[in-house]
């Protein structure tokens, strides 16, 4: 028995496309997310990736959407790489300006139109400071001066290097 009221998949996709366009067309959003599954098609100058949001406590993914950057968006990603010294790739925490798109064959995605360089530089600086603080706490021979400069002192004799290996003591390689 075949139901009397049905539509084709393409008709359903067309309805979804219309609904998404009605709601999102002409709107852009600044979104904070992590980049995963990044690939770059150099011949077409298109970036493909996923944007994900992770939970604060367990890093489980709480939201995910496909993303792409081409044209002016790809130019902004290239500028981002030059200004930050960081490749736009996996495991990067970013603030991106996006528009929402639905394609009947490829589904729901966002187009990246811009990326906030200062946001990522701030994230990288916080990560750097956290790493330096952790190193200072875990290693009693690393100290921070009043000016904020880190100094590494010679480790104790108990932590001396094995005679057949090389290691740093102070500023000299032994």
C-alpha positions in Angstrom: 0.0 0.0 0.0 1.5 3.3 -1.1 0.6 6.5 0.8 -1.5 8.9 -1.3 0.3 12.1 -0.2 4.0 12.0 -0.9 6.6 14.3 -2.4 9.9 13.6 -4.1 13.2 14.1 -2.3 14.0 17.0 -4.7 10.7 18.6 -3.8 11.5 18.3 -0.1 15.0 19.7 -0.6 13.5 22.6 -2.6 11.2 23.4 0.4 14.1 23.3 2.8 16.1 25.5 0.4 13.2 28.0 0.3 12.8 28.0 4.1 16.6 28.5 4.8 16.8 31.3 2.2 13.7 33.0 3.6 15.2 32.9 7.1 18.9 33.5 6.4 19.3 35.3 3.1 21.1 38.6 3.4 22.2 37.9 7.1 25.7 37.3 8.3 26.8 36.1 11.8 30.1 36.2 13.7 30.5 32.7 15.1 33.1 31.3 17.5 34.1 27.7 16.7 37.0 25.2 16.2 38.1 24.1 12.8 38.2 20.4 12.0 38.4 18.2 8.9 40.1 21.0 6.9 41.2 20.5 3.3 42.4 23.1 0.8 41.9 22.7 -2.9 44.7 24.9 -4.2 43.7 24.6 -7.9 40.3 26.1 -7.0 41.4 28.1 -4.0 38.6 26.7 -1.9 38.8 25.6 1.8 36.5 22.9 3.0 36.2 22.1 6.7 33.8 21.6 9.6 33.2 24.2 12.3 32.5 22.6 15.7 31.7 23.7 19.2 33.0 21.7 22.1 31.7 21.4 25.7 33.8 23.2 28.3 34.2 20.3 30.6 34.7 17.2 28.4 35.5 18.6 25.0 32.6 16.6 23.5 31.3 18.1 20.3 28.0 19.9 21.0 27.4 21.5 17.6 28.8 20.9 14.1 28.3 22.3 10.6 30.1 22.0 7.2 32.0 25.1 6.1 33.7 26.5 3.1 35.7 29.6 2.1 36.2 30.6 -1.5 36.6 33.9 -3.4 36.9 36.8 -0.9 36.6 34.5 2.0 39.6 32.5 0.9 41.6 35.7 0.5 40.7 36.6 4.1 42.0 33.2 5.2 45.2 33.8 3.3 45.6 37.2 5.0 44.8 35.6 8.4 47.7 33.1 7.8 50.1 35.9 6.9 49.1 38.1 9.9 49.1 35.3 12.6 51.9 33.1 11.2 49.4 30.3 11.8 47.9 28.1 9.0 44.1 28.0 8.8 43.8 24.3 9.6 42.5 21.8 12.1 42.3 22.5 15.9 42.2 26.2 15.4 39.8 28.3 17.6 38.4 31.1 15.4 35.9 33.9 15.2 34.5 33.8 11.7 31.9 35.8 9.8 29.6 33.4 8.0 26.5 33.3 5.9 24.2 30.3 5.9 23.6 28.2 2.8 21.5 25.2 1.8 22.2 23.3 -1.4 19.8 20.5 -2.5 22.8 18.1 -3.2 25.3 19.2 -0.5 23.0 20.1 2.4 23.4 22.8 5.0 26.7 24.7 5.4 28.2 28.1 6.1 30.3 30.2 3.8 33.1 31.9 5.7 33.3 35.5 4.6 35.9 36.9 7.1 38.0 35.8 10.1 38.9 38.0 13.1 42.7 37.9 13.3 42.8 39.6 16.7 40.6 37.0 18.3 42.9 34.2 17.3 46.0 36.1 18.3 44.4 36.6 21.7 43.7 32.8 21.9 47.3 32.0 20.9 48.7 34.5 23.5 46.5 32.9 26.3 47.7 29.5 25.3 51.3 30.7 25.3 50.9 32.2 28.8 49.2 29.1 30.2 52.1 26.9 28.8 54.7 29.2 30.4 52.9 29.2 33.7 52.6 25.4 33.6 56.3 25.0 32.8 57.2 27.3 35.6 55.0 25.3 38.1 56.3 21.9 36.9 60.0 22.8 36.8 61.7 24.4 39.8 64.6 25.5 37.7 62.4 27.8 35.6 61.7 31.2 37.2 59.9 34.3 36.2 61.5 37.7 36.9 59.5 40.7 38.1 59.7 42.0 34.5 58.0 38.9 33.2 61.1 37.3 31.7 61.6 33.5 32.1 65.0 32.2 33.1 66.1 28.6 33.1 68.7 27.8 35.7 71.0 24.8 35.6 69.2 21.7 36.9 70.4 20.0 40.0 73.1 17.3 39.8 70.4 14.7 40.5 68.9 15.6 37.1 72.2 15.5 35.2 72.2 14.1 31.7 73.1 10.6 30.8 76.7 10.5 29.5 75.7 9.1 26.1 73.0 11.7 25.4 73.0 15.4 24.7 71.1 17.9 26.8 71.0 21.6 27.5 72.5 22.9 30.7 72.0 26.6 31.0 72.7 27.9 27.6 75.3 25.2 26.5 74.7 21.9 24.8 76.6 19.0 26.4 
